[in-house]
Amino acid sequence: MSSQPDTTTVINLPTRRPDASGHKPKHDTGMNALEALQYEWGTAYEIEGDGESWRAHRLDGLGGWVEANAPDDLRNQIFADYALKPVRVRTTEAEGNV
């Protein structure tokens, strides 16, 4: 057994929660749909999309690919998957905690 400390980390991902008025914040970053999904979820999921088909899989190796016909549908599937079981990834000491 290794004497190294456990470096498993649960990644806290950004969410688009309503502000005090109940409105969701507007995000106009100039990113395309794939870049936006990768920005929001790329530390926990490998994400691919070509405008017609979209898919993602967890970087912790659990489960298989989830697929969708639209980026919003894929985002909802990723969100639901993550809500059921948050993605845990291994980090090295050099990388630090994500």
LODREN-465392 format. One line per field, with one value per atom (N, C-alpha, C): residue number from 0; atom name; x, y, z. Coordinates in Angstrom, 2 decimals. Layout:
REM residues N
k	(NUM_...)
a	(CA_...)
px	(X_...)
py	(Y_...)
pz	(Z_...)
This chain:
REM residues 98
k	(0_0_0_1_1_1_2_2_2_3_3_3_4_4_4_5_5_5_6_6_6_7_7_7_8_8_8_9_9_9_10_10_10_11_11_11_12_12_12_13_13_13_14_14_14_15_15_15_16_16_16_17_17_17_18_18_18_19_19_19_20_20_20_21_21_21_22_22_22_23_23_23_24_24_24_25_25_25_26_26_26_27_27_27_28_28_28_29_29_29_30_30_30_31_31_31_32_32_32_33_33_33_34_34_34_35_35_35_36_36_36_37_37_37_38_38_38_39_39_39_40_40_40_41_41_41_42_42_42_43_43_43_44_44_44_45_45_45_46_46_46_47_47_47_48_48_48_49_49_49_50_50_50_51_51_51_52_52_52_53_53_53_54_54_54_55_55_55_56_56_56_57_57_57_58_58_58_59_59_59_60_60_60_61_61_61_62_62_62_63_63_63_64_64_64_65_65_65_66_66_66_67_67_67_68_68_68_69_69_69_70_70_70_71_71_71_72_72_72_73_73_73_74_74_74_75_75_75_76_76_76_77_77_77_78_78_78_79_79_79_80_80_80_81_81_81_82_82_82_83_83_83_84_84_84_85_85_85_86_86_86_87_87_87_88_88_88_89_89_89_90_90_90_91_91_91_92_92_92_93_93_93_94_94_94_95_95_95_96_96_96_97_97_97)
a	(N_CA_C_N_CA_C_N_CA_C_N_CA_C_N_CA_C_N_CA_C_N_CA_C_N_CA_C_N_CA_C_N_CA_C_N_CA_C_N_CA_C_N_CA_C_N_CA_C_N_CA_C_N_CA_C_N_CA_C_N_CA_C_N_CA_C_N_CA_C_N_CA_C_N_CA_C_N_CA_C_N_CA_C_N_CA_C_N_CA_C_N_CA_C_N_CA_C_N_CA_C_N_CA_C_N_CA_C_N_CA_C_N_CA_C_N_CA_C_N_CA_C_N_CA_C_N_CA_C_N_CA_C_N_CA_C_N_CA_C_N_CA_C_N_CA_C_N_CA_C_N_CA_C_N_CA_C_N_CA_C_N_CA_C_N_CA_C_N_CA_C_N_CA_C_N_CA_C_N_CA_C_N_CA_C_N_CA_C_N_CA_C_N_CA_C_N_CA_C_N_CA_C_N_CA_C_N_CA_C_N_CA_C_N_CA_C_N_CA_C_N_CA_C_N_CA_C_N_CA_C_N_CA_C_N_CA_C_N_CA_C_N_CA_C_N_CA_C_N_CA_C_N_CA_C_N_CA_C_N_CA_C_N_CA_C_N_CA_C_N_CA_C_N_CA_C_N_CA_C_N_CA_C_N_CA_C_N_CA_C_N_CA_C_N_CA_C_N_CA_C_N_CA_C_N_CA_C_N_CA_C_N_CA_C_N_CA_C_N_CA_C_N_CA_C_N_CA_C_N_CA_C_N_CA_C_N_CA_C_N_CA_C)
px	(0.85_0.00_0.88_0.50_1.26_1.11_2.18_2.13_1.73_1.44_1.04_-0.38_-0.65_-2.01_-2.98_-4.24_-5.29_-5.50_-5.39_-5.55_-6.83_-7.82_-9.09_-9.82_-10.34_-10.99_-12.34_-13.35_-14.63_-14.52_-14.84_-14.74_-16.03_-15.91_-17.06_-17.19_-18.28_-18.47_-19.36_-19.16_-20.00_-21.43_-22.35_-23.76_-24.34_-25.42_-26.10_-27.32_-27.07_-28.15_-28.81_-30.10_-30.78_-30.18_-30.19_-29.75_-30.91_-30.76_-31.77_-33.13_-33.14_-34.41_-35.07_-34.37_-34.91_-34.53_-33.76_-33.34_-31.99_-31.87_-30.59_-29.65_-28.38_-27.44_-27.25_-27.05_-26.80_-25.31_-24.97_-23.57_-23.36_-22.83_-22.50_-21.00_-20.38_-18.92_-18.35_-19.20_-18.70_-18.25_-18.46_-18.08_-19.14_-18.70_-19.68_-20.17_-21.15_-21.78_-20.78_-19.90_-18.91_-17.95_-17.45_-16.53_-17.21_-18.48_-19.20_-19.36_-19.72_-19.85_-18.50_-17.45_-16.12_-15.66_-15.98_-15.62_-16.33_-17.61_-18.41_-18.17_-17.96_-17.90_-16.61_-15.69_-14.51_-13.54_-13.61_-12.73_-13.25_-14.50_-15.10_-15.55_-15.73_-16.24_-15.45_-15.24_-14.75_-15.99_-15.98_-17.17_-16.83_-17.69_-17.52_-18.83_-18.74_-19.93_-19.57_-20.45_-20.17_-21.34_-22.26_-23.41_-24.63_-24.44_-25.56_-25.65_-24.51_-24.52_-23.56_-23.93_-23.18_-23.03_-21.86_-21.70_-20.65_-20.73_-19.80_-19.63_-18.46_-18.28_-17.44_-17.66_-17.02_-15.52_-14.73_-13.29_-12.86_-13.79_-13.43_-13.63_-14.05_-14.15_-15.45_-16.34_-17.61_-18.59_-19.37_-20.39_-19.81_-20.68_-20.27_-20.59_-20.67_-20.99_-22.47_-22.78_-24.16_-24.23_-25.33_-25.45_-26.72_-26.67_-27.81_-27.77_-28.89_-28.98_-28.74_-28.67_-28.48_-27.61_-26.84_-25.95_-26.70_-27.87_-28.62_-29.09_-29.48_-29.88_-28.70_-27.52_-26.34_-26.01_-26.07_-25.79_-26.74_-28.02_-28.99_-28.66_-28.23_-27.86_-26.60_-25.63_-24.42_-24.78_-25.60_-26.00_-26.69_-27.61_-28.32_-27.37_-26.43_-25.44_-24.59_-24.13_-23.28_-24.05_-25.34_-26.15_-26.32_-26.41_-26.54_-25.24_-24.11_-22.82_-21.76_-21.32_-20.27_-19.03_-18.40_-17.20_-16.01_-15.29_-14.05_-12.90_-11.89_-10.72_-9.48_-8.47_-7.20_-6.35_-5.72_-4.78_-3.44_-2.38_-1.06_-0.72_0.24_0.65_1.09_1.73_2.22_1.05_-0.06_-1.23_-2.00_-1.98_-2.75_-4.21_-5.02_-6.45_-7.09_-8.01_-8.72_-9.89)
py	(-1.18_0.00_1.23_2.23_3.45_4.34_5.04_5.95_7.36_7.53_8.84_9.15_10.43_10.78_10.64_10.41_10.32_11.70_11.78_13.07_13.11_12.31_12.33_13.61_14.30_15.58_15.60_16.10_16.36_17.74_17.85_19.12_19.91_21.13_22.01_22.77_22.53_23.12_24.35_25.31_26.50_26.16_26.87_26.70_28.06_28.03_29.27_29.41_29.82_29.96_31.32_31.38_32.69_33.64_34.93_35.93_36.20_37.18_37.46_37.79_38.34_38.68_37.49_36.35_35.15_34.99_35.93_35.86_35.16_34.33_33.70_34.72_34.70_35.66_35.40_36.47_36.34_36.14_35.20_34.92_35.08_36.20_36.40_36.46_35.29_35.22_35.15_35.02_34.87_33.45_32.51_31.11_30.42_29.46_28.62_27.57_26.78_25.82_24.81_24.29_23.31_23.94_25.12_25.80_26.09_26.47_26.76_25.51_24.38_23.13_22.70_22.82_22.44_23.35_24.63_25.57_25.22_24.91_24.65_23.26_22.26_20.88_20.14_20.78_20.10_19.53_19.98_19.39_18.06_17.73_16.49_15.56_16.09_15.32_15.62_14.60_14.82_15.10_16.18_16.61_16.79_16.24_16.36_16.80_17.62_18.05_18.61_18.37_18.86_19.65_20.08_20.82_19.96_18.68_17.76_16.69_16.25_15.26_15.70_15.39_15.82_14.64_14.53_13.45_13.82_13.13_13.39_12.12_11.99_10.92_11.41_10.79_11.19_10.90_11.80_11.60_10.67_10.30_9.35_7.91_7.71_6.37_5.65_6.24_5.59_5.81_4.80_4.94_5.02_5.24_5.35_6.74_6.82_8.09_8.41_9.69_10.17_10.96_10.82_11.45_12.28_13.32_14.21_14.80_15.36_16.00_17.50_18.06_19.50_19.76_20.84_21.11_21.33_21.98_22.18_20.85_19.92_18.59_17.86_17.97_17.33_17.95_19.28_19.95_19.44_19.28_18.78_17.36_16.53_15.15_15.12_15.96_16.03_16.49_17.53_18.05_16.97_16.22_15.15_14.05_13.68_12.65_13.10_14.34_14.87_14.98_15.34_15.46_14.10_13.02_11.68_11.21_11.51_11.08_12.06_12.97_13.92_13.21_13.79_13.22_13.45_12.38_12.46_12.19_13.03_12.84_12.80_12.14_12.09_13.28_13.89_14.96_14.55_15.10_14.87_16.04_15.87_16.96_18.16_17.94_19.03_19.84_19.16_19.85_20.58_20.03_20.62_20.26_20.81_20.55_21.40_20.80_21.49_22.24)
pz	(0.00_0.00_0.00_-0.76_-0.91_0.33_0.67_1.81_1.38_0.09_-0.40_0.05_0.35_0.76_-0.40_-0.06_-1.08_-1.68_-3.00_-3.67_-4.50_-4.12_-4.82_-4.41_-5.40_-5.16_-5.85_-5.16_-5.80_-6.41_-7.68_-8.38_-8.18_-7.69_-7.58_-8.89_-9.59_-10.90_-10.82_-11.71_-11.70_-12.06_-11.47_-11.80_-12.16_-12.85_-13.20_-12.30_-11.08_-10.12_-10.27_-9.97_-10.02_-9.00_-9.32_-8.36_-7.39_-6.51_-5.49_-6.09_-7.31_-7.95_-8.62_-8.66_-9.30_-10.75_-11.30_-12.69_-12.81_-13.81_-14.07_-14.70_-14.31_-14.90_-16.39_-17.14_-18.57_-18.78_-19.62_-19.93_-21.43_-21.82_-23.23_-23.33_-23.42_-23.41_-24.81_-25.82_-27.18_-27.50_-26.59_-26.82_-27.66_-28.47_-29.15_-28.15_-28.55_-27.63_-27.09_-27.93_-27.49_-26.48_-26.79_-25.88_-24.53_-24.58_-23.34_-22.48_-23.12_-22.37_-21.80_-22.60_-22.12_-21.00_-21.09_-20.03_-18.72_-18.83_-17.64_-17.05_-17.89_-17.43_-17.79_-18.48_-19.02_-18.00_-16.75_-15.75_-15.24_-15.57_-15.10_-16.21_-17.44_-18.56_-19.83_-20.65_-22.01_-22.85_-23.59_-24.32_-25.79_-26.64_-28.09_-28.71_-29.74_-30.45_-31.81_-32.78_-34.14_-34.71_-33.87_-34.33_-34.55_-34.84_-35.05_-33.98_-33.48_-32.41_-31.31_-30.09_-28.92_-27.98_-27.34_-26.38_-25.33_-24.20_-23.11_-22.30_-21.67_-20.71_-19.55_-18.42_-17.17_-17.22_-16.65_-16.61_-15.48_-14.59_-13.54_-13.98_-15.25_-15.79_-15.48_-14.72_-14.42_-15.57_-15.88_-16.91_-18.31_-19.26_-20.66_-21.19_-22.49_-23.14_-22.97_-22.75_-22.84_-24.14_-24.86_-26.17_-26.25_-27.08_-27.27_-28.67_-29.09_-30.40_-30.35_-29.14_-28.98_-27.75_-27.76_-26.63_-25.32_-25.35_-24.11_-23.53_-24.41_-23.94_-23.30_-23.92_-23.35_-21.99_-21.90_-20.63_-19.55_-19.88_-18.90_-18.47_-19.41_-19.08_-18.20_-18.53_-17.71_-16.31_-16.21_-14.92_-14.09_-14.70_-14.00_-13.56_-14.44_-14.11_-12.92_-12.97_-11.90_-10.59_-10.67_-9.46_-8.77_-9.58_-9.01_-8.35_-9.00_-8.47_-8.95_-8.09_-8.49_-8.99_-9.98_-10.58_-9.65_-9.42_-8.64_-9.59_-9.53_-10.37_-9.49_-9.98_-9.27_-9.67_-8.69_-8.96_-8.38_-8.92_-8.35_-7.46_-6.59_-5.72_-6.54_-7.66_-8.51_-9.06_-9.36_-9.90_-8.81_-7.60_-6.52_-6.65_-5.80_-5.84_-6.91_-7.63_-8.71_-8.13)
